[in-house]
Amino acid sequence: MPIAQQLSKGLYEITMFTDDPAKYSTYNSEVNVKLMPSFSQGALHEAGAFDSDIVMLAYFDHDKNFELAQWALAEKVPRIIARFESKNVASTRYDELRDQGVEVYNTIDASISLLRSLIETPSTLKILDDTQAGIFEITVNNRKFTGMEVKSLPFVNEITISQIYRDKEFIAPHGDTQIHLGDHIIFSGDKTAVADIRQQLEKKN
């Protein structure tokens, strides 16, 4: 719920789904929540739960998240994020999800990664807490930018590009680094400018 409330305004249309009437009555006034009679694959399909760019699965029960992830994969959801707290060596489900392209996380690893970032780059917390600035990732789908150098991007003065994720590797960009189709650009900048930059870079043509 805090994540849904803190995502950058105007960049996401959020719908949450629950089959728990108590949680629904608690949270429906805060975000867009739909109460489901059950969490069957058919019911979620009918409710449009898989008609999304991103599906986030955050049950404490990793087996439930695994099942939901399989349904989302069958529905060809472009991006699936699943919580998976257990790394039982006797179970292959964690590795199965990763191999299927699901982004898997657990709270311990997330906390360790954040703490490491705070130690190595103290300004991380300031960026995360800042109401104006933020860290973002945008995928380049617009062929107009293919081959363009970073220094020539029309919005380069509004953002600071820290990394480019390309072909499963991170690249430290320079001014003459060329943009490729499918690049994931990770940058910091003013939240008010992100919507326009996202529209330019992610427009498919």
C-alpha positions as CSV (number, residue, x, y, z in Angstrom):
1,M,0.0,0.0,0.0
2,P,2.8,2.6,0.8
3,I,4.4,1.8,-2.6
4,A,1.1,2.3,-4.4
5,Q,0.7,5.7,-2.6
6,Q,4.3,6.8,-3.3
7,L,4.7,5.9,-7.0
8,S,5.3,9.1,-9.1
9,K,2.0,10.8,-9.7
10,G,0.8,10.7,-13.3
11,L,3.2,7.9,-14.4
12,Y,1.1,4.9,-13.3
13,E,-2.5,3.9,-13.3
14,I,-2.8,1.6,-10.3
15,T,-5.4,-1.0,-9.6
16,M,-5.0,-3.3,-6.6
17,F,-6.9,-6.6,-6.3
18,T,-7.8,-8.5,-3.1
19,D,-10.1,-11.3,-2.0
20,D,-10.1,-10.1,1.6
21,P,-13.2,-8.0,2.5
22,A,-11.4,-6.6,5.6
23,K,-8.5,-5.3,3.5
24,Y,-10.8,-3.9,0.9
25,S,-12.8,-1.9,3.4
26,T,-9.6,-0.6,4.9
27,Y,-7.9,0.5,1.7
28,N,-10.5,1.2,-0.9
29,S,-10.7,4.9,0.0
30,E,-6.9,5.3,-0.4
31,V,-6.2,3.7,-3.8
32,N,-8.2,2.0,-6.6
33,V,-8.9,-1.5,-5.1
34,K,-11.1,-4.2,-6.5
35,L,-12.7,-6.9,-4.3
36,M,-12.6,-10.3,-5.9
37,P,-14.9,-13.2,-5.0
38,S,-11.9,-15.5,-5.5
39,F,-8.4,-15.4,-7.0
40,S,-9.0,-17.9,-9.7
41,Q,-7.3,-17.4,-13.1
42,G,-10.6,-16.9,-14.8
43,A,-11.9,-14.3,-12.3
44,L,-8.7,-12.3,-12.5
45,H,-8.8,-12.4,-16.3
46,E,-12.4,-11.2,-16.3
47,A,-11.5,-8.4,-13.9
48,G,-8.7,-7.2,-16.2
49,A,-5.9,-7.9,-13.7
50,F,-3.6,-9.1,-16.5
51,D,-4.4,-6.3,-18.9
52,S,-1.4,-4.4,-17.6
53,D,2.1,-3.3,-18.4
54,I,3.3,-4.4,-15.0
55,V,1.9,-6.9,-12.6
56,M,3.2,-6.9,-9.0
57,L,2.7,-10.0,-6.9
58,A,3.4,-9.4,-3.2
59,Y,1.9,-12.2,-1.2
60,F,3.9,-13.5,1.8
61,D,3.1,-16.9,0.4
62,H,5.7,-17.5,-2.3
63,D,3.8,-20.5,-3.7
64,K,0.8,-18.3,-4.3
65,N,3.0,-15.8,-6.0
66,F,4.5,-18.6,-8.2
67,E,1.0,-19.7,-9.2
68,L,-0.1,-16.1,-10.0
69,A,3.1,-15.5,-12.0
70,Q,2.3,-18.5,-14.1
71,W,-1.1,-17.1,-14.9
72,A,0.4,-13.7,-15.7
73,L,2.9,-15.4,-18.0
74,A,0.2,-17.2,-19.8
75,E,-1.6,-13.9,-20.3
76,K,1.7,-12.5,-21.8
77,V,2.0,-9.6,-19.3
78,P,5.1,-7.6,-20.4
79,R,6.6,-7.3,-16.9
80,I,6.0,-9.4,-13.8
81,I,7.5,-8.7,-10.4
82,A,7.1,-11.4,-7.7
83,R,7.9,-11.5,-4.1
84,F,9.7,-14.8,-3.1
85,E,11.0,-14.9,0.4
86,S,12.1,-18.5,0.5
87,K,15.2,-19.8,-1.3
88,N,14.8,-23.4,-0.3
89,V,17.5,-25.4,-2.0
90,A,15.1,-28.3,-2.4
91,S,12.8,-26.1,-4.5
92,T,13.5,-24.9,-8.1
93,R,10.6,-22.4,-8.2
94,Y,12.8,-19.4,-7.5
95,D,15.1,-20.3,-10.4
96,E,12.1,-21.2,-12.6
97,L,10.6,-17.7,-12.2
98,R,13.9,-16.0,-13.0
99,D,14.4,-18.2,-16.1
100,Q,10.9,-17.3,-17.2
101,G,11.8,-13.6,-17.1
102,V,9.9,-12.8,-13.9
103,E,11.7,-10.2,-11.7
104,V,12.0,-11.9,-8.3
105,Y,12.8,-10.1,-5.1
106,N,12.8,-10.7,-1.4
107,T,12.8,-8.2,1.4
108,I,16.1,-9.3,2.9
109,D,18.0,-8.9,-0.4
110,A,16.2,-5.6,-1.1
111,S,17.2,-4.2,2.4
112,I,20.8,-5.4,1.9
113,S,21.0,-3.7,-1.5
114,L,19.6,-0.5,-0.2
115,L,22.0,-0.4,2.8
116,R,25.0,-1.1,0.5
117,S,23.9,1.8,-1.7
118,L,23.5,4.1,1.3
119,I,27.1,3.2,2.4
120,E,28.6,3.5,-1.1
121,T,26.5,6.5,-2.3
122,P,25.1,8.4,0.7
123,S,23.0,10.7,-1.5
124,T,20.9,7.7,-2.5
125,L,18.6,8.2,0.5
126,K,18.2,11.9,-0.3
127,I,17.1,11.0,-3.8
128,L,14.7,8.4,-2.6
129,D,13.2,10.8,0.0
130,D,13.1,13.8,-2.3
131,T,9.6,14.9,-3.3
132,Q,10.9,16.4,-6.6
133,A,13.8,14.2,-7.7
134,G,13.8,10.5,-8.2
135,I,15.6,7.5,-9.8
136,F,13.9,6.1,-12.9
137,E,14.3,3.5,-15.6
138,I,13.0,3.9,-19.1
139,T,13.2,1.5,-22.1
140,V,14.1,2.9,-25.5
141,N,11.4,1.8,-28.0
142,N,11.5,4.9,-30.2
143,R,13.7,4.3,-33.2
144,K,14.2,8.0,-33.6
145,F,16.8,7.8,-30.8
146,T,18.7,4.8,-32.2
147,G,22.3,5.8,-32.8
148,M,22.0,9.2,-31.1
149,E,24.7,10.0,-28.7
150,V,23.9,10.7,-25.0
151,K,25.2,14.3,-25.3
152,S,22.7,14.9,-28.2
153,L,19.6,13.8,-26.3
154,P,17.1,16.8,-26.3
155,F,16.5,16.4,-22.6
156,V,20.0,15.6,-21.5
157,N,20.3,18.8,-19.4
158,E,17.2,17.7,-17.4
159,I,18.5,14.3,-16.2
160,T,21.7,12.5,-15.1
161,I,22.1,9.1,-16.7
162,S,24.0,6.8,-14.3
163,Q,23.8,3.5,-16.3
164,I,22.5,1.9,-19.4
165,Y,21.4,-1.8,-19.2
166,R,22.1,-3.4,-22.6
167,D,22.3,-7.1,-23.5
168,K,22.3,-8.2,-19.9
169,E,25.2,-5.9,-19.0
170,F,25.5,-2.5,-17.4
171,I,27.3,0.3,-19.3
172,A,28.7,3.4,-17.7
173,P,27.6,6.0,-20.3
174,H,29.7,8.9,-21.6
175,G,28.7,11.8,-23.8
176,D,29.6,9.9,-27.0
177,T,27.8,6.7,-25.9
178,Q,25.2,5.8,-28.6
179,I,21.7,4.9,-27.7
180,H,20.5,1.5,-28.9
181,L,16.9,0.3,-29.4
182,G,15.9,-1.7,-26.3
183,D,18.3,0.1,-24.0
184,H,17.2,0.5,-20.4
185,I,18.3,4.0,-19.3
186,I,18.7,4.5,-15.6
187,F,18.7,8.1,-14.5
188,S,17.9,10.6,-11.9
189,G,16.0,13.8,-12.4
190,D,13.0,15.9,-11.6
191,K,9.8,13.9,-11.4
192,T,7.8,16.5,-13.2
193,A,9.9,16.0,-16.4
194,V,9.8,12.2,-16.4
195,A,6.4,11.8,-18.0
196,D,7.5,13.7,-21.1
197,I,10.8,11.9,-21.4
198,R,9.1,8.5,-21.0
199,Q,6.6,9.4,-23.7
200,Q,9.5,10.4,-26.1
201,L,11.7,7.3,-25.5
202,E,9.0,4.6,-25.0
203,K,6.9,5.6,-28.0
204,K,6.9,2.6,-30.4
205,N,7.4,3.4,-34.1
